[in-house]
Amino acid sequence: MSQSEAVRKHKEFLFPAVSMYYAEPIALAKGEGHYVWDDQGKKYLDAFGGVLTVSVGHANPHVTAAVIKQVQTISHTSTLYANAEQSNLAEKLASIAPGELKKTFFTSSGTEANETAMNAARVATGRLDIITLRHSYSGRSLQTLAGCGQSGWKKIPLPVAGIKHAHAPYCYRCPFGAKDDSNCSLECANDIEELILTETGGEIAAFMAETVIGSGGFIVPPKGYFARATEIARKYGGLYIADEVQTAWGRTGEHWWGVDHYGVKPDIMVSAKGMGNGAPVAMTIATPAVADKYPGITFATYGGNPVSMAATRATMEVIESQNLLQNCKTTGAYLGQRFAELKEKHALIGDARGIGMMQALEIVSDRKAKTPDAKAVAVVFEETKKRGVLIGKGGLYGNVIRTGLMLNAGRSEVDEMVDAIDAGLTLAAKVANTASTSNATNA
């Protein structure tokens, strides 16, 4: 097989920090529905969706038609002029957003959306400090990188003040010693109060959290977490920023927004990724009380771009017409069942977790010690690739397999993905046993 010219040029002409998956990276050249093809002609099930970004399938006919029609009509206006696509989408979002959220500022990425939210909270409250979570990821600008809770993303100087990191609601690795959800007393949420009283002046601008911590390994907070965390934040003057970059658009099942599973109402909410089925689009939606205080004049060259707006509206129409909120609930339950079965079969799986079509496996070499095993994940990655399935990874230790099948995936796609992961875990166990035997012999 000849080497991909796209991969070769990527290595030669792009920043080295723009890293690629796999020992031998691939270049994707075509996508249709749940599948993609590399430039060598090999077909793969896309079980990560460009990091949970392709929501309703590659080259979805309805979304594609809407984009083509809009490009042929008008493709750019900037935010200096109104356009119907932007205004109509903002109206639609206000009708489905939780609580009193009403006014939207559109941008092009989750970074911009979170940056806008953090600035809005600071201006609206007149305060500086923002509480974010350990293990979290919020973007690649200076302010959002400062908000990240993973060292791997923070390798550049970050001269940004006013960010405090609370304990993550990481039930599998509970920093307060709870063995599982059954004896959880929400100490991770309660600790936010002491953090505010010891690390700030006793007042904050906001508490900002991903509804499910994405890059950190699909960490799902326990029930009651957000109710308690936001209660504390508001007690000390803070707003609640819900980061729905990965969890929105029905991905968690049943609801448009992941936060709806927790029964809390944000003051500000952001989203991006799956919003436009791959179009570069993001949003920050806020209550009028917050939005109306944003100062002066603000501008986004590509914010509210008519093409991105059309792609988003068409994506939402597919979600509605195909009842994908329910599909994510039912198919996600089946995926959770399959992952639970994998956990019973493979000792390498320390935790199987997730919600809807956002589920993960945390891989460990020792279940009792919960020792992260990134090497085993690497073996699984190569084997699933060999079998024509693309998955994701994450977690602070690089030991979490993340999956993001599309919202319209069914049992057949779940089975294809899980069977490939099953084979990868079987191989990873064999590799580990061989290495252990070799080490014992050499000793």
TIKE-425369 format. One record per residue (C-alpha): residue number from 1; residue in three letters; x, y, z. Coordinates in pm, 1 decimal, decimal comma, m for minus. Example, Ala and Ser with C-alpha at 12.3 -4.5 7.8 and 13.67 -1.06 7.14 Angstrom:
BEGIN
[1; ALA; [1230,0; m450,0; 780,0]];
[2; SER; [1367,0; m106,0; 714,0]];
//
This chain:
BEGIN
[1; MET; [0,0; 0,0; 0,0]];
[2; SER; [143,6; 336,1; m100,7]];
[3; GLN; [191,4; 604,0; 161,2]];
[4; SER; [m73,9; 871,9; 171,2]];
[5; GLU; [44,6; 1194,6; 12,0]];
[6; ALA; [m193,9; 1385,3; 238,0]];
[7; VAL; [m32,3; 1231,1; 547,0]];
[8; ARG; [316,9; 1302,4; 415,4]];
[9; LYS; [233,4; 1666,3; 347,2]];
[10; HIS; [55,1; 1695,1; 683,4]];
[11; LYS; [377,6; 1593,8; 857,3]];
[12; GLU; [587,1; 1828,5; 644,6]];
[13; PHE; [376,3; 2143,7; 632,6]];
[14; LEU; [151,3; 2150,8; 941,5]];
[15; PHE; [245,1; 2231,1; 1299,7]];
[16; PRO; [372,5; 1909,8; 1464,4]];
[17; ALA; [127,1; 1979,7; 1748,1]];
[18; VAL; [m154,7; 1900,7; 1501,6]];
[19; SER; [m119,6; 1534,9; 1589,6]];
[20; MET; [m286,0; 1238,8; 1422,3]];
[21; TYR; [m414,4; 904,2; 1549,1]];
[22; TYR; [m240,0; 570,9; 1478,2]];
[23; ALA; [115,1; 448,5; 1426,4]];
[24; GLU; [48,7; 487,7; 1054,8]];
[25; PRO; [m194,9; 781,7; 1027,9]];
[26; ILE; [m470,2; 779,4; 769,3]];
[27; ALA; [m615,0; 1052,2; 547,8]];
[28; LEU; [m991,7; 1048,8; 510,7]];
[29; ALA; [m1109,4; 1123,6; 158,5]];
[30; LYS; [m1482,1; 1044,3; 151,5]];
[31; GLY; [m1774,6; 1004,5; 387,6]];
[32; GLU; [m2126,2; 874,0; 344,5]];
[33; GLY; [m2369,0; 798,8; 625,1]];
[34; HIS; [m2195,1; 612,3; 906,7]];
[35; TYR; [m1885,7; 533,7; 699,7]];
[36; VAL; [m1569,4; 701,5; 575,3]];
[37; TRP; [m1301,2; 595,4; 329,2]];
[38; ASP; [m932,3; 678,0; 342,3]];
[39; ASP; [m735,3; 790,3; 38,8]];
[40; GLN; [m616,3; 434,5; m12,0]];
[41; GLY; [m975,0; 316,8; m56,5]];
[42; LYS; [m1026,5; 141,4; 276,4]];
[43; LYS; [m1372,8; 173,2; 434,6]];
[44; TYR; [m1428,3; 239,4; 806,3]];
[45; LEU; [m1723,2; 270,6; 1041,5]];
[46; ASP; [m1687,8; 619,8; 1183,4]];
[47; ALA; [m1757,7; 556,8; 1551,0]];
[48; PHE; [m1619,8; 889,9; 1670,3]];
[49; GLY; [m1781,3; 1130,2; 1422,1]];
[50; GLY; [m1488,3; 1370,0; 1401,8]];
[51; VAL; [m1505,8; 1403,2; 1782,7]];
[52; LEU; [m1886,3; 1390,2; 1817,1]];
[53; THR; [m1928,8; 1646,7; 1540,7]];
[54; VAL; [m2096,2; 1456,0; 1256,5]];
[55; SER; [m2440,3; 1412,4; 1410,4]];
[56; VAL; [m2666,4; 1278,0; 1136,3]];
[57; GLY; [m2425,1; 1111,8; 894,7]];
[58; HIS; [m2160,7; 1216,5; 647,7]];
[59; ALA; [m2303,2; 1385,8; 337,6]];
[60; ASN; [m2652,0; 1374,5; 486,6]];
[61; PRO; [m2879,4; 1451,9; 188,5]];
[62; HIS; [m3101,9; 1700,6; 372,7]];
[63; VAL; [m2811,1; 1892,6; 526,9]];
[64; THR; [m2611,7; 1885,4; 202,8]];
[65; ALA; [m2904,8; 2020,3; 2,7]];
[66; ALA; [m2956,1; 2303,6; 251,8]];
[67; VAL; [m2587,9; 2400,2; 235,4]];
[68; ILE; [m2580,1; 2396,6; m146,1]];
[69; LYS; [m2896,2; 2605,1; m167,5]];
[70; GLN; [m2757,1; 2861,3; 76,1]];
[71; VAL; [m2419,1; 2885,9; m98,3]];
[72; GLN; [m2603,1; 2952,9; m422,2]];
[73; THR; [m2807,0; 3227,6; m252,1]];
[74; ILE; [m2566,0; 3416,3; m23,9]];
[75; SER; [m2272,8; 3267,5; 161,9]];
[76; HIS; [m2146,3; 3546,8; 385,9]];
[77; THR; [m2275,2; 3863,1; 549,9]];
[78; SER; [m2080,7; 3909,2; 878,6]];
[79; THR; [m2265,2; 4013,0; 1191,6]];
[80; LEU; [m2290,5; 4372,8; 1068,1]];
[81; TYR; [m2607,1; 4279,0; 881,1]];
[82; ALA; [m2907,2; 4070,8; 977,9]];
[83; ASN; [m2975,4; 3757,4; 781,2]];
[84; ALA; [m3286,0; 3542,8; 800,2]];
[85; GLU; [m3097,6; 3219,2; 859,6]];
[86; GLN; [m2930,2; 3360,4; 1171,0]];
[87; SER; [m3242,8; 3527,9; 1308,7]];
[88; ASN; [m3463,2; 3223,2; 1250,6]];
[89; LEU; [m3214,5; 2986,5; 1412,2]];
[90; ALA; [m3180,4; 3213,5; 1715,9]];
[91; GLU; [m3559,4; 3213,4; 1749,1]];
[92; LYS; [m3568,1; 2833,5; 1728,0]];
[93; LEU; [m3296,5; 2798,2; 1992,0]];
[94; ALA; [m3485,1; 3026,7; 2228,5]];
[95; SER; [m3790,5; 2802,3; 2193,0]];
[96; ILE; [m3607,9; 2483,5; 2298,6]];
[97; ALA; [m3339,1; 2611,7; 2536,4]];
[98; PRO; [m3380,9; 2541,3; 2908,4]];
[99; GLY; [m3499,4; 2801,0; 3155,2]];
[100; GLU; [m3488,2; 3167,3; 3055,5]];
[101; LEU; [m3215,3; 3136,0; 2793,2]];
[102; LYS; [m3315,5; 3351,0; 2497,8]];
[103; LYS; [m3043,8; 3559,5; 2330,1]];
[104; THR; [m2766,8; 3398,9; 2121,9]];
[105; PHE; [m2425,0; 3502,5; 1993,7]];
[106; PHE; [m2303,1; 3277,9; 1712,1]];
[107; THR; [m1936,4; 3197,2; 1649,8]];
[108; SER; [m1736,7; 2923,5; 1476,0]];
[109; SER; [m1595,1; 2697,6; 1748,8]];
[110; GLY; [m1638,3; 2578,1; 2103,3]];
[111; THR; [m1336,9; 2785,0; 2204,4]];
[112; GLU; [m1506,1; 3105,2; 2089,9]];
[113; ALA; [m1834,9; 3003,2; 2249,3]];
[114; ASN; [m1674,4; 2941,5; 2587,9]];
[115; GLU; [m1464,2; 3256,7; 2560,1]];
[116; THR; [m1782,3; 3455,6; 2498,7]];
[117; ALA; [m1955,8; 3287,7; 2793,2]];
[118; MET; [m1670,7; 3356,0; 3034,6]];
[119; ASN; [m1650,7; 3720,8; 2930,4]];
[120; ALA; [m2028,0; 3759,6; 2956,8]];
[121; ALA; [m2032,8; 3615,4; 3308,3]];
[122; ARG; [m1754,7; 3841,9; 3427,8]];
[123; VAL; [m1920,1; 4152,8; 3285,0]];
[124; ALA; [m2269,6; 4062,7; 3407,9]];
[125; THR; [m2153,1; 4000,9; 3764,7]];
[126; GLY; [m1867,2; 4247,7; 3785,0]];
[127; ARG; [m1652,0; 3972,0; 3928,5]];
[128; LEU; [m1341,4; 3788,5; 3808,0]];
[129; ASP; [m1320,1; 3435,5; 3944,5]];
[130; ILE; [m1462,7; 3143,1; 3751,2]];
[131; ILE; [m1479,3; 2789,8; 3890,3]];
[132; THR; [m1405,6; 2516,5; 3637,2]];
[133; LEU; [m1339,5; 2145,4; 3682,7]];
[134; ARG; [m1031,6; 1929,3; 3692,7]];
[135; HIS; [m1013,5; 1690,0; 3393,8]];
[136; SER; [m1217,8; 1934,0; 3184,8]];
[137; TYR; [m1147,2; 2089,4; 2845,6]];
[138; SER; [m1290,4; 2423,5; 2736,9]];
[139; GLY; [m1089,7; 2542,2; 2435,3]];
[140; ARG; [m755,0; 2659,3; 2301,3]];
[141; SER; [m756,2; 3036,4; 2362,8]];
[142; LEU; [m555,2; 3163,7; 2658,7]];
[143; GLN; [m861,4; 3203,3; 2881,0]];
[144; THR; [m1023,7; 2873,0; 2789,5]];
[145; LEU; [m693,0; 2685,9; 2814,5]];
[146; ALA; [m654,3; 2830,3; 3162,7]];
[147; GLY; [m994,0; 2680,4; 3235,5]];
[148; CYS; [m884,8; 2335,1; 3120,4]];
[149; GLY; [m817,4; 2075,4; 3386,9]];
[150; GLN; [m563,1; 1860,4; 3201,4]];
[151; SER; [m190,9; 1931,9; 3188,1]];
[152; GLY; [m153,8; 1788,6; 2838,2]];
[153; TRP; [m343,8; 2081,5; 2687,7]];
[154; LYS; [m160,7; 2349,2; 2887,1]];
[155; LYS; [195,5; 2347,8; 2753,9]];
[156; ILE; [205,6; 2718,8; 2669,3]];
[157; PRO; [235,5; 3009,7; 2914,7]];
[158; LEU; [m109,0; 3101,7; 3048,5]];
[159; PRO; [m101,1; 3448,9; 3206,8]];
[160; VAL; [m471,6; 3441,6; 3288,3]];
[161; ALA; [m598,6; 3517,5; 3636,9]];
[162; GLY; [m921,1; 3420,0; 3805,1]];
[163; ILE; [m958,3; 3050,2; 3719,7]];
[164; LYS; [m1003,9; 2802,7; 4005,0]];
[165; HIS; [m1035,8; 2426,9; 3949,0]];
[166; ALA; [m1278,1; 2223,0; 4157,1]];
[167; HIS; [m1267,5; 1846,1; 4194,5]];
[168; ALA; [m1430,3; 1663,8; 3904,4]];
[169; PRO; [m1739,4; 1450,7; 3973,0]];
[170; TYR; [m1530,9; 1147,2; 3873,3]];
[171; CYS; [m1714,8; 862,4; 4042,3]];
[172; TYR; [m1476,0; 590,0; 3924,6]];
[173; ARG; [m1181,7; 776,8; 4077,9]];
[174; CYS; [m1367,7; 961,8; 4351,4]];
[175; PRO; [m1122,5; 1200,5; 4522,6]];
[176; PHE; [m1328,2; 1166,2; 4841,3]];
[177; GLY; [m1318,4; 788,1; 4862,7]];
[178; ALA; [m1674,1; 694,6; 4770,0]];
[179; LYS; [m1670,2; 342,2; 4627,5]];
[180; ASP; [m1954,5; 398,8; 4380,9]];
[181; ASP; [m2271,6; 599,9; 4322,0]];
[182; SER; [m2454,6; 414,0; 4597,8]];
[183; ASN; [m2260,4; 583,3; 4877,6]];
[184; CYS; [m2201,0; 918,4; 4705,8]];
[185; SER; [m2269,7; 1218,9; 4926,3]];
[186; LEU; [m2176,8; 1472,1; 4656,5]];
[187; GLU; [m1860,6; 1576,9; 4837,2]];
[188; CYS; [m1710,2; 1687,6; 4504,1]];
[189; ALA; [m1993,5; 1940,9; 4475,2]];
[190; ASN; [m1985,0; 2038,1; 4843,4]];
[191; ASP; [m1610,8; 2109,0; 4816,7]];
[192; ILE; [m1683,8; 2394,5; 4574,4]];
[193; GLU; [m1792,3; 2601,7; 4874,1]];
[194; GLU; [m1458,4; 2559,3; 5050,4]];
[195; LEU; [m1278,4; 2631,7; 4722,4]];
[196; ILE; [m1464,8; 2962,0; 4693,5]];
[197; LEU; [m1402,2; 3052,8; 5057,3]];
[198; THR; [m1030,1; 2971,9; 5044,1]];
[199; GLU; [m923,4; 3050,5; 4687,0]];
[200; THR; [m1134,3; 3358,5; 4605,8]];
[201; GLY; [m1255,5; 3671,3; 4781,7]];
[202; GLY; [m1580,3; 3495,5; 4860,7]];
[203; GLU; [m1757,7; 3600,3; 4543,7]];
[204; ILE; [m1737,7; 3447,2; 4195,6]];
[205; ALA; [m1844,0; 3528,8; 3842,6]];
[206; ALA; [m1946,5; 3179,1; 3741,2]];
[207; PHE; [m1931,2; 2805,7; 3777,3]];
[208; MET; [m1859,5; 2656,2; 3433,9]];
[209; ALA; [m1876,0; 2283,4; 3365,1]];
[210; GLU; [m1918,9; 2035,6; 3084,4]];
[211; THR; [m2238,1; 1840,3; 3143,7]];
[212; VAL; [m2037,7; 1526,4; 3069,5]];
[213; ILE; [m1663,3; 1584,4; 3083,6]];
[214; GLY; [m1565,3; 1502,6; 2725,4]];
[215; SER; [m1192,9; 1505,7; 2655,5]];
[216; GLY; [m1139,4; 1400,9; 3016,7]];
[217; GLY; [m1293,3; 1062,9; 2940,2]];
[218; PHE; [m1674,1; 1099,0; 2928,3]];
[219; ILE; [m1702,5; 1148,3; 3302,4]];
[220; VAL; [m2073,1; 1148,4; 3389,8]];
[221; PRO; [m2160,9; 1341,9; 3708,1]];
[222; PRO; [m2387,5; 1168,4; 3959,9]];
[223; LYS; [m2749,9; 1271,5; 3997,8]];
[224; GLY; [m2782,5; 1575,1; 4216,3]];
[225; TYR; [m2436,1; 1704,9; 4135,3]];
[226; PHE; [m2537,3; 2006,2; 3929,3]];
[227; ALA; [m2822,6; 2100,2; 4162,2]];
[228; ARG; [m2579,1; 2119,3; 4452,7]];
[229; ALA; [m2293,1; 2278,7; 4257,0]];
[230; THR; [m2510,7; 2554,0; 4110,7]];
[231; GLU; [m2675,0; 2616,4; 4448,0]];
[232; ILE; [m2332,4; 2686,8; 4595,4]];
[233; ALA; [m2220,3; 2895,9; 4298,8]];
[234; ARG; [m2529,4; 3116,7; 4317,4]];
[235; LYS; [m2493,9; 3152,9; 4692,3]];
[236; TYR; [m2166,3; 3333,4; 4623,2]];
[237; GLY; [m2297,0; 3543,2; 4336,0]];
[238; GLY; [m2194,5; 3320,7; 4048,4]];
[239; LEU; [m2376,2; 3236,9; 3727,8]];
[240; TYR; [m2398,3; 2884,2; 3590,1]];
[241; ILE; [m2237,5; 2826,0; 3248,2]];
[242; ALA; [m2340,1; 2490,9; 3099,0]];
[243; ASP; [m2080,0; 2367,9; 2850,6]];
[244; GLU; [m2281,8; 2161,4; 2603,8]];
[245; VAL; [m2020,7; 2157,3; 2327,3]];
[246; GLN; [m2032,9; 1777,0; 2314,2]];
[247; THR; [m2354,4; 1685,2; 2495,3]];
[248; ALA; [m2616,7; 1886,1; 2305,6]];
[249; TRP; [m2842,5; 1806,8; 2008,4]];
[250; GLY; [m2986,7; 1494,1; 2163,8]];
[251; ARG; [m2662,0; 1302,5; 2199,2]];
[252; THR; [m2736,8; 1209,6; 2559,9]];
[253; GLY; [m3083,9; 1084,8; 2465,2]];
[254; GLU; [m3441,7; 1201,8; 2524,7]];
[255; HIS; [m3355,7; 1573,1; 2557,4]];
[256; TRP; [m3199,4; 1833,6; 2327,8]];
[257; TRP; [m2955,6; 1925,5; 2602,7]];
[258; GLY; [m2757,3; 1703,5; 2835,3]];
[259; VAL; [m2816,9; 1941,1; 3123,5]];
[260; ASP; [m3189,7; 1862,6; 3107,9]];
[261; HIS; [m3111,0; 1523,6; 3264,9]];
[262; TYR; [m3012,9; 1711,0; 3581,3]];
[263; GLY; [m3308,4; 1947,9; 3610,0]];
[264; VAL; [m3103,7; 2267,4; 3642,9]];
[265; LYS; [m3134,9; 2593,3; 3449,6]];
[266; PRO; [m2820,2; 2763,1; 3318,0]];
[267; ASP; [m2768,8; 3138,0; 3299,5]];
[268; ILE; [m2545,1; 3083,6; 2997,5]];
[269; MET; [m2510,8; 2777,0; 2774,9]];
[270; VAL; [m2266,1; 2702,2; 2496,0]];
[271; SER; [m2253,3; 2443,9; 2220,9]];
[272; ALA; [m2066,5; 2362,6; 1899,2]];
[273; LYS; [m1942,0; 2034,6; 1744,4]];
[274; GLY; [m2254,0; 1836,2; 1644,8]];
[275; MET; [m2455,3; 2153,4; 1599,8]];
[276; GLY; [m2407,8; 2175,2; 1222,4]];
[277; ASN; [m2314,1; 1816,4; 1129,6]];
[278; GLY; [m1957,4; 1926,1; 1063,5]];
[279; ALA; [m2010,0; 2289,1; 969,6]];
[280; PRO; [m1790,5; 2534,5; 1165,6]];
[281; VAL; [m2053,1; 2679,0; 1397,7]];
[282; ALA; [m2098,3; 2745,9; 1768,6]];
[283; MET; [m2333,1; 2934,0; 1995,2]];
[284; THR; [m2345,9; 3110,9; 2329,6]];
[285; ILE; [m2702,7; 3156,2; 2451,8]];
[286; ALA; [m2783,0; 3355,3; 2765,1]];
[287; THR; [m3068,5; 3499,4; 2961,7]];
[288; PRO; [m3160,1; 3856,8; 2865,5]];
[289; ALA; [m3030,1; 3969,3; 3204,8]];
[290; VAL; [m2683,4; 3847,1; 3107,5]];
[291; ALA; [m2684,0; 3913,0; 2732,4]];
[292; ASP; [m2805,7; 4269,9; 2765,7]];
[293; LYS; [m2507,3; 4361,5; 2983,9]];
[294; TYR; [m2246,5; 4259,1; 2724,4]];
[295; PRO; [m2058,0; 4587,6; 2672,2]];
[296; GLY; [m1988,7; 4803,1; 2370,8]];
[297; ILE; [m1981,7; 4652,1; 2024,7]];
[298; THR; [m1883,1; 4293,2; 1955,1]];
[299; PHE; [m1827,1; 4121,5; 1622,6]];
[300; ALA; [m1752,5; 3779,7; 1474,2]];
[301; THR; [m1648,1; 3763,9; 1109,8]];
[302; TYR; [m1800,7; 3419,6; 1058,1]];
[303; GLY; [m2056,9; 3438,5; 1336,8]];
[304; GLY; [m2406,9; 3375,8; 1207,4]];
[305; ASN; [m2268,8; 3280,9; 867,4]];
[306; PRO; [m2573,6; 3193,8; 653,1]];
[307; VAL; [m2423,1; 2865,4; 532,7]];
[308; SER; [m2343,6; 2746,2; 885,0]];
[309; MET; [m2685,2; 2861,0; 1001,3]];
[310; ALA; [m2852,9; 2665,1; 720,3]];
[311; ALA; [m2648,0; 2355,3; 805,5]];
[312; THR; [m2748,4; 2382,7; 1171,1]];
[313; ARG; [m3118,4; 2429,9; 1097,9]];
[314; ALA; [m3114,6; 2134,8; 855,2]];
[315; THR; [m2935,2; 1918,0; 1111,5]];
[316; MET; [m3201,5; 2001,4; 1368,1]];
[317; GLU; [m3473,9; 1918,8; 1116,9]];
[318; VAL; [m3323,5; 1572,5; 1063,8]];
[319; ILE; [m3304,0; 1519,9; 1439,3]];
[320; GLU; [m3668,8; 1617,6; 1476,6]];
[321; SER; [m3809,2; 1435,2; 1174,4]];
[322; GLN; [m3629,6; 1110,0; 1256,5]];
[323; ASN; [m3700,7; 1131,9; 1631,0]];
[324; LEU; [m3331,1; 1099,4; 1709,6]];
[325; LEU; [m3367,9; 1214,7; 2069,3]];
[326; GLN; [m3551,1; 890,2; 2134,3]];
[327; ASN; [m3314,5; 690,8; 1914,5]];
[328; CYS; [m3018,9; 809,2; 2119,6]];
[329; LYS; [m3198,5; 695,9; 2433,8]];
[330; THR; [m3291,2; 348,7; 2308,6]];
[331; THR; [m2982,0; 274,5; 2100,3]];
[332; GLY; [m2767,5; 426,9; 2373,5]];
[333; ALA; [m2922,3; 188,0; 2625,6]];
[334; TYR; [m2833,4; m101,7; 2398,4]];
[335; LEU; [m2477,0; 29,4; 2365,0]];
[336; GLY; [m2454,0; 56,3; 2743,2]];
[337; GLN; [m2566,9; m305,1; 2770,4]];
[338; ARG; [m2304,2; m419,2; 2520,4]];
[339; PHE; [m2033,2; m227,4; 2704,3]];
[340; ALA; [m2143,1; m380,4; 3036,0]];
[341; GLU; [m2104,4; m722,8; 2876,1]];
[342; LEU; [m1756,0; m629,8; 2757,7]];
[343; LYS; [m1667,1; m528,1; 3111,9]];
[344; GLU; [m1774,4; m868,2; 3240,1]];
[345; LYS; [m1558,8; m1035,9; 2976,8]];
[346; HIS; [m1242,9; m824,4; 2987,8]];
[347; ALA; [m1045,9; m755,3; 3305,2]];
[348; LEU; [m880,6; m462,8; 3128,0]];
[349; ILE; [m1203,2; m262,1; 3158,1]];
[350; GLY; [m1213,9; m79,6; 3489,1]];
[351; ASP; [m1523,7; 124,0; 3413,7]];
[352; ALA; [m1792,0; 132,8; 3144,6]];
[353; ARG; [m1980,0; 461,3; 3153,0]];
[354; GLY; [m2172,2; 712,6; 2951,0]];
[355; ILE; [m2516,1; 828,9; 2852,0]];
[356; GLY; [m2699,0; 800,5; 2522,0]];
[357; MET; [m2460,0; 793,0; 2226,8]];
[358; MET; [m2169,0; 920,6; 2433,1]];
[359; GLN; [m2009,1; 621,3; 2602,6]];
[360; ALA; [m1663,0; 512,8; 2709,6]];
[361; LEU; [m1448,3; 236,7; 2853,3]];
[362; GLU; [m1172,5; 314,9; 3101,8]];
[363; ILE; [m885,3; 72,2; 3056,3]];
[364; VAL; [m670,4; m37,7; 3349,9]];
[365; SER; [m402,4; m299,3; 3402,2]];
[366; ASP; [m522,0; m372,4; 3756,2]];
[367; ARG; [m887,0; m330,4; 3850,5]];
[368; LYS; [m820,2; m308,9; 4222,6]];
[369; ALA; [m547,0; m46,8; 4191,5]];
[370; LYS; [m720,9; 117,1; 3891,4]];
[371; THR; [m384,1; 153,6; 3720,6]];
[372; PRO; [m433,1; 343,0; 3391,1]];
[373; ASP; [m325,7; 141,3; 3087,2]];
[374; ALA; [m270,9; 367,7; 2787,5]];
[375; LYS; [m60,8; 98,7; 2617,6]];
[376; ALA; [m359,8; m134,6; 2603,0]];
[377; VAL; [m567,8; 144,8; 2449,9]];
[378; ALA; [m301,8; 182,8; 2179,9]];
[379; VAL; [m330,4; m187,5; 2097,2]];
[380; VAL; [m709,9; m163,6; 2079,0]];
[381; PHE; [m680,8; 140,6; 1853,9]];
[382; GLU; [m460,7; m35,0; 1601,3]];
[383; GLU; [m674,5; m349,0; 1599,4]];
[384; THR; [m1004,2; m163,8; 1553,6]];
[385; LYS; [m848,1; 35,5; 1272,0]];
[386; LYS; [m735,1; m289,7; 1111,3]];
[387; ARG; [m1094,1; m414,9; 1137,3]];
[388; GLY; [m1232,9; m99,7; 979,3]];
[389; VAL; [m1364,1; 87,1; 1283,5]];
[390; LEU; [m1249,6; 432,6; 1397,8]];
[391; ILE; [m1286,8; 514,2; 1768,4]];
[392; GLY; [m1162,7; 790,4; 1998,5]];
[393; LYS; [m961,3; 813,0; 2315,4]];
[394; GLY; [m913,3; 1055,6; 2600,6]];
[395; GLY; [m877,9; 1092,0; 2973,9]];
[396; LEU; [m603,9; 1255,5; 3175,6]];
[397; TYR; [m397,3; 937,1; 3145,9]];
[398; GLY; [m487,3; 854,8; 2785,4]];
[399; ASN; [m650,9; 531,2; 2898,9]];
[400; VAL; [m1015,1; 590,8; 2803,9]];
[401; ILE; [m1173,7; 461,6; 2484,1]];
[402; ARG; [m1434,6; 716,7; 2375,4]];
[403; THR; [m1709,2; 642,9; 2126,3]];
[404; GLY; [m1939,8; 879,6; 1943,9]];
[405; LEU; [m2156,8; 696,3; 1696,6]];
[406; MET; [m2392,9; 922,8; 1506,6]];
[407; LEU; [m2732,3; 1009,6; 1647,6]];
[408; ASN; [m2907,3; 798,4; 1383,0]];
[409; ALA; [m2695,3; 488,6; 1443,4]];
[410; GLY; [m2875,2; 163,6; 1519,1]];
[411; ARG; [m2797,1; m173,1; 1669,9]];
[412; SER; [m2602,7; m289,5; 1364,9]];
[413; GLU; [m2352,6; m1,9; 1397,3]];
[414; VAL; [m2329,5; m61,2; 1772,8]];
[415; ASP; [m2257,2; m430,5; 1716,4]];
[416; GLU; [m1996,7; m360,8; 1448,8]];
[417; MET; [m1814,8; m119,0; 1676,7]];
[418; VAL; [m1837,5; m329,8; 1992,2]];
[419; ASP; [m1721,6; m645,9; 1813,3]];
[420; ALA; [m1411,3; m462,3; 1689,8]];
[421; ILE; [m1337,0; m326,8; 2038,2]];
[422; ASP; [m1390,4; m676,2; 2179,8]];
[423; ALA; [m1127,4; m813,7; 1940,4]];
[424; GLY; [m893,6; m528,9; 2028,1]];
[425; LEU; [m924,1; m592,9; 2400,7]];
[426; THR; [m861,7; m965,1; 2348,4]];
[427; LEU; [m541,6; m881,4; 2160,7]];
[428; ALA; [m437,6; m622,7; 2421,5]];
[429; ALA; [m471,7; m882,8; 2698,0]];
[430; LYS; [m256,1; m1126,7; 2500,3]];
[431; VAL; [8,6; m860,2; 2443,2]];
[432; ALA; [10,6; m775,5; 2813,9]];
[433; ASN; [36,6; m1142,1; 2914,1]];
[434; THR; [322,1; m1198,4; 2670,7]];
[435; ALA; [508,7; m899,5; 2806,5]];
[436; SER; [450,5; m1015,1; 3164,3]];
[437; THR; [577,4; m1363,3; 3085,6]];
[438; SER; [881,2; m1220,9; 2909,5]];
[439; ASN; [962,8; m994,1; 3203,1]];
[440; ALA; [928,8; m1283,2; 3447,5]];
[441; THR; [1159,2; m1499,6; 3234,5]];
[442; ASN; [1420,3; m1225,8; 3205,6]];
[443; ALA; [1405,9; m1169,2; 3580,3]];
//
